[in-house]
Amino acid sequence: MNPELLFDIAKLLRKYPVDVWQDFLHDLHKPELRKKLIYFASVLSELSSESRTNFRRNSARDDDEILFRKAVLLDQIRTDLTRRRVFEVKDYAESLGIDFDRSTGKAALINRILKTLSTKDLQEVERVRTPRLFSRPVKEDYERWGELIMGKKTKSPR
């Protein structure tokens, strides 16, 4: 018999008083109780099998959700990188350890970045997605610098 199952049954000792256990031991000698226990154990076995099968199905659904979230995140990164200047894309590629040379174009570099990120798991992609990558567009940065230098405030809300 499985020792873990016996251990789990032994945990029930604390839950029930001695007289309940003595009644149970006495009733175990009755054939009708044995039939009920055998039926009960077979139903539990089926339920255990079903719950593990459902767990695998849920796990597959979870995997699909993770893939979907990763795809959405990679699409956001692609969209953000296409809005960035070449030097910002190159800085981001360098931070990821991606090799490129001066002649590498922006589109090719974005493709390399996305290819690299697609091999990583979701948590890693979320981790390397720097806040700077998803910060305000460059135009807003230039406007803010202009405000600071000129000492003027623009009417655009932040």
C-alpha positions in Angstrom: 0.0 0.0 0.0 1.2 3.5 -0.7 2.9 4.9 2.4 1.8 8.5 1.5 -1.8 7.4 1.4 -1.4 5.7 4.8 0.3 8.8 6.2 -2.7 11.0 5.0 -5.1 8.6 6.6 -3.1 8.8 9.8 -3.5 12.5 9.7 -7.3 11.9 10.3 -6.5 10.4 13.7 -6.3 13.9 15.2 -9.6 14.9 13.6 -11.8 12.1 15.1 -12.1 10.8 18.6 -11.1 7.3 19.7 -14.7 5.9 19.8 -15.3 6.8 16.1 -12.1 4.9 15.1 -13.2 1.9 17.2 -16.6 1.8 15.6 -15.0 2.1 12.2 -12.6 -0.9 13.0 -15.6 -2.9 14.2 -17.6 -2.2 11.1 -14.7 -3.1 8.8 -15.5 -6.8 9.5 -18.9 -6.4 7.9 -19.0 -7.4 4.2 -21.5 -4.6 3.2 -19.1 -1.9 4.6 -16.2 -3.5 2.7 -18.2 -3.3 -0.5 -19.0 0.3 0.2 -15.4 1.1 0.9 -14.2 -0.6 -2.3 -16.9 1.3 -4.3 -15.8 4.5 -2.6 -12.1 3.9 -3.3 -12.9 3.2 -7.0 -14.9 6.4 -7.3 -12.0 8.3 -5.7 -9.6 6.8 -8.1 -11.7 7.9 -11.1 -12.1 11.4 -9.6 -8.3 11.5 -9.1 -7.7 10.6 -12.7 -10.2 13.1 -13.9 -8.8 15.9 -11.8 -5.3 15.2 -13.2 -6.6 15.2 -16.7 -8.4 18.4 -16.1 -5.2 19.8 -14.6 -3.4 19.0 -17.9 -6.1 20.6 -19.9 -5.9 23.7 -17.7 -2.2 23.6 -18.0 -2.5 23.6 -21.8 -4.9 26.6 -21.5 -2.4 28.3 -19.3 0.3 27.7 -21.8 -1.9 29.2 -24.6 -2.5 32.2 -22.4 1.2 32.7 -21.8 1.9 32.4 -25.5 -0.8 35.0 -26.2 0.5 37.4 -23.5 4.0 37.0 -24.9 2.8 37.7 -28.5 0.9 40.8 -27.3 4.0 42.0 -25.5 6.3 41.4 -28.5 3.8 43.3 -30.7 3.9 46.2 -28.2 7.7 46.1 -28.3 7.7 46.1 -32.1 5.2 49.0 -32.2 7.3 51.0 -29.7 10.6 50.3 -31.5 9.3 51.4 -34.9 8.4 54.7 -33.3 11.9 55.2 -31.9 15.0 56.7 -33.5 17.7 54.3 -34.8 20.1 55.2 -32.0 17.5 54.2 -29.4 16.8 50.9 -31.1 20.6 50.3 -31.2 20.9 51.1 -27.5 18.1 48.7 -26.7 19.7 46.0 -28.8 23.1 46.5 -27.1 21.4 46.2 -23.7 20.1 42.8 -24.8 23.6 41.7 -26.0 22.6 41.6 -29.7 25.4 41.9 -32.2 25.1 44.3 -35.1 27.2 46.6 -37.1 26.8 50.2 -38.3 25.2 49.1 -41.6 22.4 47.3 -39.8 19.2 49.0 -40.6 16.4 49.9 -38.1 14.0 47.3 -39.5 16.6 44.5 -39.5 17.6 45.4 -36.0 14.0 45.3 -34.8 13.6 41.9 -36.3 16.8 40.7 -34.6 15.5 42.0 -31.3 12.1 40.4 -31.7 13.7 37.1 -32.8 15.9 37.1 -29.7 13.1 38.0 -27.4 10.8 35.3 -28.9 13.3 32.6 -27.6 12.9 33.9 -24.0 10.1 33.0 -21.6 7.4 35.5 -20.8 9.0 36.6 -17.4 12.3 37.3 -19.1 10.7 39.4 -21.8 8.8 41.3 -19.2 12.0 41.8 -17.2 14.0 43.1 -20.2 11.2 45.4 -21.3 12.7 48.5 -19.8 10.5 51.4 -18.6 12.4 53.6 -21.0 11.2 51.5 -23.9 7.6 52.2 -23.1 8.1 55.8 -21.9 6.6 58.9 -23.6 7.3 59.3 -27.3 10.4 61.1 -28.3 8.4 64.2 -29.5 7.1 64.7 -25.9 10.6 64.4 -24.6 11.8 67.2 -27.0 8.8 69.3 -26.0 9.6 68.9 -22.3 13.3 69.9 -22.9 12.1 72.9 -24.9 9.9 73.9 -22.0 12.7 73.6 -19.6 15.2 75.5 -21.7 12.8 78.3 -22.8 11.1 78.5 -19.4 7.6 78.1 -21.0 4.8 75.7 -20.3 2.8 74.2 -23.1 -0.9 73.7 -22.9 -0.7 69.9 -23.6 -1.9 67.8 -20.7 0.5 65.3 -19.2 
